[in-house]
Amino acid sequence: MARDAVVRVALAGYGLAGRVFHAPLIAATPGMSLDLVVTGNAERAAQVATDHPGADVVASTDDLFGRASDFDLLVVATTNDVHSSLTLAALAAGKAVVVDKPVATSSADARRVVEAAEEAGLLLTVFQNRRWDSDVLTLQRLRESGELGDVLRFESRFERWRPEIRDGAWRELLTGEQGGGLLLDLGSHLVDQALHLFGPARRVYAEVDARRGASDDDVFVAIEHVSGTHSHLWAGALAGSPGPRLRVLGTRAAYVVDGLDGQEDALRATGHPAIGGFAEPDERWGRVVRGSDVTSVPTEPGRWDSFYPLVATALAGAGPVPVDPRDAVRALELIEAARRSAREHQVVELQDLP
Protein backbone atom coordinates (compact mmCIF):
# COMPACT_ATOMS: atom_id res chain seq x y z
CA MET A 1 0.00 0.00 0.00
CA ALA A 2 1.37 3.41 -0.94
CA ARG A 3 2.38 5.61 1.97
CA ASP A 4 -0.02 8.41 0.99
CA ALA A 5 -3.03 6.12 0.39
CA VAL A 6 -6.02 6.33 2.73
CA VAL A 7 -6.47 3.14 4.73
CA ARG A 8 -10.14 2.17 4.63
CA VAL A 9 -11.04 0.51 7.91
CA ALA A 10 -13.84 -1.88 8.81
CA LEU A 11 -14.58 -2.35 12.52
CA ALA A 12 -16.24 -5.56 13.70
CA GLY A 13 -18.04 -4.90 16.97
CA TYR A 14 -19.32 -1.69 18.55
CA GLY A 15 -19.44 -2.57 22.21
CA LEU A 16 -17.03 -1.14 24.76
CA ALA A 17 -13.86 -2.00 22.82
CA GLY A 18 -15.15 -0.88 19.43
CA ARG A 19 -16.98 2.27 20.51
CA VAL A 20 -14.71 3.63 23.27
CA PHE A 21 -11.26 2.50 22.15
CA HIS A 22 -10.94 1.61 18.49
CA ALA A 23 -13.37 3.88 16.65
CA PRO A 24 -12.14 7.17 18.18
CA LEU A 25 -8.48 6.23 17.72
CA ILE A 26 -9.05 5.20 14.08
CA ALA A 27 -11.04 8.34 13.31
CA ALA A 28 -8.28 10.52 14.78
CA THR A 29 -5.50 8.92 12.70
CA PRO A 30 -4.39 10.84 9.61
CA GLY A 31 -4.57 8.66 6.52
CA MET A 32 -7.24 6.36 7.97
CA SER A 33 -11.01 6.41 7.53
CA LEU A 34 -13.61 4.42 9.42
CA ASP A 35 -15.83 3.26 6.55
CA LEU A 36 -17.70 0.18 7.82
CA VAL A 37 -18.92 -1.00 11.22
CA VAL A 38 -20.37 -4.44 11.90
CA THR A 39 -23.08 -4.66 14.55
CA GLY A 40 -26.38 -6.48 14.64
CA ASN A 41 -27.57 -4.38 17.59
CA ALA A 42 -30.00 -1.65 16.54
CA GLU A 43 -29.07 0.69 19.40
CA ARG A 44 -25.38 0.39 18.61
CA ALA A 45 -26.06 0.93 14.91
CA ALA A 46 -27.83 4.16 15.78
CA GLN A 47 -24.89 5.16 17.95
CA VAL A 48 -22.50 4.60 15.03
CA ALA A 49 -24.63 6.96 12.92
CA THR A 50 -24.28 9.62 15.63
CA ASP A 51 -20.60 9.07 16.41
CA HIS A 52 -19.30 8.41 12.89
CA PRO A 53 -21.87 9.52 10.32
CA GLY A 54 -19.55 8.73 7.42
CA ALA A 55 -19.43 5.02 8.28
CA ASP A 56 -21.82 2.45 6.85
CA VAL A 57 -23.27 -0.17 9.20
CA VAL A 58 -23.69 -3.81 8.22
CA ALA A 59 -25.46 -6.33 10.40
CA SER A 60 -23.21 -9.39 10.01
CA THR A 61 -19.75 -10.51 9.01
CA ASP A 62 -21.30 -12.19 5.96
CA ASP A 63 -22.47 -8.73 4.88
CA LEU A 64 -19.01 -7.37 5.68
CA PHE A 65 -17.13 -9.84 3.51
CA GLY A 66 -19.69 -9.29 0.79
CA ARG A 67 -18.21 -5.79 0.66
CA ALA A 68 -14.58 -6.89 0.91
CA SER A 69 -13.53 -4.52 -1.88
CA ASP A 70 -14.65 -1.57 0.29
CA PHE A 71 -12.00 -1.89 3.01
CA ASP A 72 -8.28 -2.55 3.46
CA LEU A 73 -8.01 -3.26 7.19
CA LEU A 74 -10.33 -5.15 9.53
CA VAL A 75 -10.29 -4.34 13.23
CA VAL A 76 -11.69 -7.21 15.31
CA ALA A 77 -13.35 -5.90 18.49
CA THR A 78 -15.95 -8.62 19.00
CA THR A 79 -16.40 -11.06 21.86
CA ASN A 80 -13.23 -13.04 22.51
CA ASP A 81 -14.63 -16.38 21.36
CA VAL A 82 -14.73 -15.33 17.68
CA HIS A 83 -11.48 -13.35 17.51
CA SER A 84 -9.51 -16.14 15.86
CA SER A 85 -12.19 -17.33 13.43
CA LEU A 86 -12.98 -13.82 12.25
CA THR A 87 -9.30 -12.98 11.87
CA LEU A 88 -8.73 -16.13 9.82
CA ALA A 89 -11.69 -15.23 7.58
CA ALA A 90 -10.29 -11.74 7.02
CA LEU A 91 -6.85 -13.09 6.16
CA ALA A 92 -8.42 -15.56 3.74
CA ALA A 93 -10.12 -12.58 2.09
CA GLY A 94 -6.73 -10.88 1.69
CA LYS A 95 -7.23 -8.25 4.40
CA ALA A 96 -4.82 -6.88 6.98
CA VAL A 97 -6.05 -7.28 10.56
CA VAL A 98 -5.82 -5.56 13.92
CA VAL A 99 -7.30 -7.85 16.56
CA ASP A 100 -8.10 -6.80 20.09
CA LYS A 101 -6.47 -8.88 22.79
CA PRO A 102 -6.60 -11.80 23.15
CA VAL A 103 -5.97 -13.03 19.60
CA ALA A 104 -7.71 -16.28 20.53
CA THR A 105 -8.91 -18.23 23.53
CA SER A 106 -6.01 -20.70 23.23
CA SER A 107 -2.36 -20.46 22.24
CA ALA A 108 -2.88 -23.17 19.61
CA ASP A 109 -5.56 -21.10 17.85
CA ALA A 110 -3.43 -17.97 18.19
CA ARG A 111 -0.49 -19.75 16.60
CA ARG A 112 -2.67 -20.83 13.66
CA VAL A 113 -3.75 -17.23 13.13
CA VAL A 114 -0.17 -15.93 13.18
CA GLU A 115 0.99 -18.64 10.77
CA ALA A 116 -1.91 -17.87 8.41
CA ALA A 117 -0.91 -14.19 8.32
CA GLU A 118 2.73 -15.06 7.67
CA GLU A 119 1.83 -17.49 4.88
CA ALA A 120 -0.45 -14.89 3.26
CA GLY A 121 2.09 -12.09 3.68
CA LEU A 122 -0.53 -9.90 5.36
CA LEU A 123 -0.26 -7.49 8.26
CA LEU A 124 -1.48 -8.80 11.60
CA THR A 125 -1.05 -7.00 14.90
CA VAL A 126 -2.67 -6.99 18.34
CA PHE A 127 -4.22 -4.07 20.20
CA GLN A 128 -2.13 -4.18 23.35
CA ASN A 129 -2.79 -0.53 24.08
CA ARG A 130 -1.56 -0.68 27.66
CA ARG A 131 2.04 -0.86 26.47
CA TRP A 132 1.44 2.87 25.94
CA ASP A 133 0.05 3.60 29.40
CA SER A 134 1.65 6.59 31.11
CA ASP A 135 3.02 4.50 33.97
CA VAL A 136 4.61 1.90 31.68
CA LEU A 137 6.23 4.58 29.51
CA THR A 138 7.56 6.33 32.61
CA LEU A 139 8.92 3.05 33.97
CA GLN A 140 10.74 2.49 30.68
CA ARG A 141 12.28 5.96 30.94
CA LEU A 142 13.42 5.36 34.51
CA ARG A 143 14.96 2.01 33.58
CA GLU A 144 16.78 3.45 30.59
CA SER A 145 18.22 6.25 32.72
CA GLY A 146 19.46 3.74 35.30
CA GLU A 147 17.60 5.52 38.10
CA LEU A 148 16.08 2.30 39.44
CA GLY A 149 19.12 0.10 38.94
CA ASP A 150 18.35 -3.53 38.14
CA VAL A 151 14.66 -4.32 38.54
CA LEU A 152 14.23 -7.12 41.07
CA ARG A 153 10.45 -7.20 41.34
CA PHE A 154 7.64 -5.85 39.16
CA GLU A 155 4.23 -5.64 40.86
CA SER A 156 1.29 -4.73 38.63
CA ARG A 157 -2.41 -4.60 39.48
CA PHE A 158 -5.79 -4.10 37.87
CA GLU A 159 -8.02 -4.36 40.93
CA ARG A 160 -11.64 -3.20 41.22
CA TRP A 161 -14.55 -3.29 43.64
CA ARG A 162 -17.42 -4.93 41.77
CA PRO A 163 -19.15 -7.29 44.20
CA GLU A 164 -22.14 -7.81 41.91
CA ILE A 165 -22.00 -9.34 38.44
CA ARG A 166 -23.30 -6.79 35.96
CA ASP A 167 -26.23 -7.58 33.68
CA GLY A 168 -25.08 -8.61 30.22
CA ALA A 169 -21.39 -8.62 31.17
CA TRP A 170 -20.33 -11.64 29.12
CA ARG A 171 -16.73 -11.48 30.35
CA GLU A 172 -18.02 -12.09 33.88
CA LEU A 173 -20.26 -15.02 32.93
CA LEU A 174 -18.24 -17.15 30.47
CA THR A 175 -15.44 -19.53 31.41
CA GLY A 176 -11.90 -18.87 30.32
CA GLU A 177 -12.19 -21.53 27.65
CA GLN A 178 -15.25 -19.68 26.31
CA GLY A 179 -13.40 -16.36 26.28
CA GLY A 180 -14.46 -14.95 29.65
CA GLY A 181 -12.77 -14.28 32.98
CA LEU A 182 -10.24 -11.81 34.29
CA LEU A 183 -7.20 -13.95 33.54
CA LEU A 184 -7.92 -13.79 29.81
CA ASP A 185 -9.18 -10.20 29.92
CA LEU A 186 -7.11 -7.94 32.18
CA GLY A 187 -4.60 -10.76 32.63
CA SER A 188 -3.72 -10.47 28.93
CA HIS A 189 -2.62 -6.88 29.59
CA LEU A 190 -0.73 -7.72 32.77
CA VAL A 191 1.13 -10.64 31.24
CA ASP A 192 1.89 -8.74 28.04
CA GLN A 193 3.35 -5.82 29.99
CA ALA A 194 5.53 -8.13 32.09
CA LEU A 195 6.89 -10.08 29.11
CA HIS A 196 7.34 -6.91 27.05
CA LEU A 197 9.32 -5.21 29.82
CA PHE A 198 11.32 -8.10 31.27
CA GLY A 199 11.46 -10.82 28.65
CA PRO A 200 10.46 -14.50 28.54
CA ALA A 201 9.37 -16.52 31.54
CA ARG A 202 11.21 -19.44 33.13
CA ARG A 203 8.45 -20.57 35.49
CA VAL A 204 5.02 -19.48 36.70
CA TYR A 205 2.84 -19.93 39.75
CA ALA A 206 -0.81 -18.82 39.86
CA GLU A 207 -3.96 -18.67 41.97
CA VAL A 208 -7.16 -18.34 39.94
CA ASP A 209 -10.58 -18.29 41.62
CA ALA A 210 -14.23 -17.52 40.82
CA ARG A 211 -15.28 -15.74 44.01
CA ARG A 212 -18.69 -14.58 42.73
CA GLY A 213 -19.59 -17.99 41.33
CA ALA A 214 -19.20 -17.28 37.61
CA SER A 215 -16.00 -16.76 35.59
CA ASP A 216 -12.62 -16.27 37.27
CA ASP A 217 -12.55 -12.90 39.02
CA ASP A 218 -9.65 -13.20 41.48
CA VAL A 219 -6.26 -13.78 39.88
CA PHE A 220 -2.65 -13.77 41.05
CA VAL A 221 0.23 -14.74 38.75
CA ALA A 222 3.90 -14.92 39.76
CA ILE A 223 6.45 -15.06 36.95
CA GLU A 224 10.16 -15.73 37.19
CA HIS A 225 11.70 -14.23 34.08
CA VAL A 226 14.81 -15.64 32.40
CA SER A 227 16.33 -12.20 33.06
CA GLY A 228 16.03 -12.78 36.82
CA THR A 229 13.25 -10.25 37.43
CA HIS A 230 10.18 -11.52 39.27
CA SER A 231 6.74 -10.24 38.25
CA HIS A 232 3.76 -10.39 40.60
CA LEU A 233 0.48 -9.65 38.83
CA TRP A 234 -3.01 -9.21 40.28
CA ALA A 235 -6.47 -8.82 38.73
CA GLY A 236 -9.53 -8.79 40.94
CA ALA A 237 -13.17 -7.75 41.04
CA LEU A 238 -13.49 -7.96 44.82
CA ALA A 239 -10.71 -5.60 45.89
CA GLY A 240 -12.38 -3.26 48.35
CA SER A 241 -8.99 -1.66 48.91
CA PRO A 242 -6.96 -1.87 45.69
CA GLY A 243 -3.19 -1.94 45.97
CA PRO A 244 -0.92 0.41 44.00
CA ARG A 245 -1.22 0.17 40.24
CA LEU A 246 2.56 -0.36 40.00
CA ARG A 247 5.27 -1.04 42.56
CA VAL A 248 8.63 -1.67 40.95
CA LEU A 249 11.57 -2.54 43.19
CA GLY A 250 15.08 -1.95 41.87
CA THR A 251 18.57 -2.13 43.34
CA ARG A 252 18.81 1.69 43.45
CA ALA A 253 15.21 2.79 44.01
CA ALA A 254 11.55 1.86 43.75
CA TYR A 255 8.90 3.35 41.49
CA VAL A 256 5.32 3.48 42.81
CA VAL A 257 2.14 4.57 41.02
CA ASP A 258 -1.15 4.55 42.89
CA GLY A 259 -3.85 5.05 40.27
CA LEU A 260 -4.76 3.71 36.84
CA ASP A 261 -3.72 5.53 33.67
CA GLY A 262 -6.40 8.09 32.78
CA GLN A 263 -6.76 7.50 29.05
CA GLU A 264 -9.75 5.14 29.26
CA ASP A 265 -11.72 7.53 31.48
CA ALA A 266 -10.93 10.41 29.14
CA LEU A 267 -12.07 8.46 26.08
CA ARG A 268 -15.28 7.46 27.84
CA ALA A 269 -15.95 11.08 28.82
CA THR A 270 -15.09 12.84 25.56
CA GLY A 271 -15.12 10.25 22.78
CA HIS A 272 -11.86 11.75 21.49
CA PRO A 273 -8.25 10.71 22.20
CA ALA A 274 -5.65 13.21 23.32
CA ILE A 275 -3.55 13.61 20.18
CA GLY A 276 0.12 13.97 21.01
CA GLY A 277 -0.28 12.26 24.35
CA PHE A 278 -2.52 12.28 27.43
CA ALA A 279 -0.94 14.26 30.28
CA GLU A 280 -1.66 13.00 33.78
CA PRO A 281 -2.24 15.78 36.36
CA ASP A 282 0.64 16.38 38.75
CA GLU A 283 -1.23 14.88 41.69
CA ARG A 284 -1.40 11.54 39.86
CA TRP A 285 2.31 11.31 39.12
CA GLY A 286 4.25 8.36 40.45
CA ARG A 287 7.05 8.45 43.01
CA VAL A 288 10.65 7.33 43.09
CA VAL A 289 11.27 6.03 46.60
CA ARG A 290 14.52 5.30 48.46
CA GLY A 291 13.41 4.46 51.98
CA SER A 292 12.27 7.76 53.54
CA ASP A 293 13.41 9.73 50.45
CA VAL A 294 10.31 10.16 48.26
CA THR A 295 10.35 12.21 45.04
CA SER A 296 7.41 12.82 42.73
CA VAL A 297 8.52 12.28 39.13
CA PRO A 298 6.94 13.68 35.96
CA THR A 299 4.81 11.07 34.25
CA GLU A 300 5.22 10.45 30.54
CA PRO A 301 2.09 11.27 28.50
CA GLY A 302 0.00 8.20 27.73
CA ARG A 303 0.19 7.44 24.02
CA TRP A 304 -2.67 5.17 22.95
CA ASP A 305 -3.00 7.60 20.04
CA SER A 306 0.29 6.29 18.62
CA PHE A 307 -1.02 2.76 17.91
CA TYR A 308 -2.96 3.32 14.68
CA PRO A 309 -0.38 5.68 13.12
CA LEU A 310 2.12 2.84 13.63
CA VAL A 311 -0.32 0.47 11.91
CA ALA A 312 -0.60 2.88 8.97
CA THR A 313 3.18 3.12 8.74
CA ALA A 314 3.49 -0.67 8.76
CA LEU A 315 0.84 -1.00 6.03
CA ALA A 316 2.86 1.42 3.91
CA GLY A 317 5.92 -0.81 4.36
CA ALA A 318 7.77 1.89 6.27
CA GLY A 319 8.04 0.27 9.71
CA PRO A 320 7.22 -2.72 11.89
CA VAL A 321 3.80 -3.48 13.34
CA PRO A 322 3.24 -1.89 16.77
CA VAL A 323 2.86 -5.30 18.47
CA ASP A 324 4.42 -8.51 17.16
CA PRO A 325 1.53 -11.03 17.08
CA ARG A 326 3.89 -13.76 18.26
CA ASP A 327 4.07 -11.87 21.55
CA ALA A 328 0.35 -12.62 21.92
CA VAL A 329 0.99 -16.33 21.40
CA ARG A 330 3.62 -16.29 24.15
CA ALA A 331 1.25 -14.47 26.49
CA LEU A 332 -1.46 -17.07 25.92
CA GLU A 333 1.03 -19.87 26.52
CA LEU A 334 1.84 -18.29 29.87
CA ILE A 335 -1.85 -17.81 30.70
CA GLU A 336 -2.43 -21.50 29.99
CA ALA A 337 0.52 -22.38 32.23
CA ALA A 338 -1.02 -20.17 34.93
CA ARG A 339 -4.32 -22.04 34.66
CA ARG A 340 -2.46 -25.33 35.01
CA SER A 341 -0.54 -24.03 38.02
CA ALA A 342 -3.76 -22.95 39.74
CA ARG A 343 -5.46 -26.23 38.92
CA GLU A 344 -2.57 -28.43 40.09
CA HIS A 345 -1.39 -26.15 42.93
CA GLN A 346 2.20 -26.19 41.76
CA VAL A 347 4.86 -24.18 39.99
CA VAL A 348 4.94 -24.81 36.23
CA GLU A 349 8.29 -24.83 34.49
CA LEU A 350 8.40 -23.21 31.05
CA GLN A 351 10.79 -23.88 28.21
CA ASP A 352 12.43 -20.80 26.75
CA LEU A 353 10.27 -19.56 23.88
CA PRO A 354 11.79 -18.83 20.48
Rosetta blueprint (number, residue, H / E / L):
1 M L
2 A L
3 R L
4 D L
5 A L
6 V L
7 V E
8 R E
9 V E
10 A E
11 L E
12 A E
13 G L
14 Y L
15 G L
16 L H
17 A H
18 G H
19 R H
20 V H
21 F H
22 H H
23 A H
24 P H
25 L H
26 I H
27 A H
28 A L
29 T L
30 P L
31 G L
32 M E
33 S E
34 L E
35 D E
36 L E
37 V E
38 V E
39 T L
40 G L
41 N L
42 A H
43 E H
44 R H
45 A H
46 A H
47 Q H
48 V H
49 A H
50 T H
51 D H
52 H L
53 P L
54 G L
55 A L
56 D E
57 V E
58 V E
59 A L
60 S L
61 T H
62 D H
63 D H
64 L H
65 F H
66 G L
67 R L
68 A H
69 S H
70 D H
71 F L
72 D L
73 L E
74 L E
75 V E
76 V E
77 A L
78 T L
79 T L
80 N H
81 D H
82 V H
83 H H
84 S H
85 S H
86 L H
87 T H
88 L H
89 A H
90 A H
91 L H
92 A H
93 A L
94 G L
95 K L
96 A E
97 V E
98 V E
99 V E
100 D E
101 K L
102 P L
103 V L
104 A L
105 T L
106 S L
107 S H
108 A H
109 D H
110 A H
111 R H
112 R H
113 V H
114 V H
115 E H
116 A H
117 A H
118 E H
119 E H
120 A H
121 G L
122 L L
123 L L
124 L E
125 T E
126 V E
127 F E
128 Q L
129 N H
130 R H
131 R H
132 W H
133 D L
134 S H
135 D H
136 V H
137 L H
138 T H
139 L H
140 Q H
141 R H
142 L H
143 R H
144 E H
145 S H
146 G L
147 E L
148 L L
149 G L
150 D L
151 V E
152 L E
153 R E
154 F E
155 E E
156 S E
157 R E
158 F E
159 E E
160 R L
161 W E
162 R L
163 P L
164 E L
165 I L
166 R L
167 D L
168 G L
169 A L
170 W H
171 R H
172 E H
173 L L
174 L L
175 T L
176 G L
177 E L
178 Q L
179 G L
180 G L
181 G L
182 L L
183 L L
184 L L
185 D L
186 L H
187 G H
188 S H
189 H H
190 L H
191 V H
192 D H
193 Q H
194 A H
195 L H
196 H H
197 L H
198 F H
199 G L
200 P L
201 A E
202 R E
203 R E
204 V E
205 Y E
206 A E
207 E E
208 V E
209 D E
210 A L
211 R L
212 R L
213 G L
214 A L
215 S L
216 D L
217 D L
218 D E
219 V E
220 F E
221 V E
222 A E
223 I E
224 E E
225 H E
226 V L
227 S L
228 G L
229 T L
230 H E
231 S E
232 H E
233 L E
234 W E
235 A E
236 G E
237 A L
238 L E
239 A L
240 G L
241 S L
242 P L
243 G L
244 P L
245 R L
246 L E
247 R E
248 V E
249 L E
250 G E
251 T L
252 R L
253 A L
254 A E
255 Y E
256 V E
257 V E
258 D L
259 G L
260 L L
261 D L
262 G L
263 Q H
264 E H
265 D H
266 A H
267 L H
268 R H
269 A H
270 T H
271 G L
272 H L
273 P L
274 A L
275 I L
276 G L
277 G L
278 F E
279 A L
280 E L
281 P L
282 D H
283 E H
284 R H
285 W L
286 G L
287 R E
288 V E
289 V E
290 R E
291 G L
292 S L
293 D E
294 V E
295 T E
296 S E
297 V L
298 P L
299 T L
300 E L
301 P L
302 G E
303 R L
304 W H
305 D H
306 S H
307 F H
308 Y H
309 P H
310 L H
311 V H
312 A H
313 T H
314 A H
315 L H
316 A L
317 G L
318 A L
319 G L
320 P L
321 V L
322 P L
323 V L
324 D L
325 P H
326 R H
327 D H
328 A H
329 V H
330 R H
331 A H
332 L H
333 E H
334 L H
335 I H
336 E H
337 A H
338 A H
339 R H
340 R H
341 S H
342 A H
343 R H
344 E H
345 H L
346 Q L
347 V L
348 V E
349 E E
350 L L
351 Q L
352 D L
353 L L
354 P L
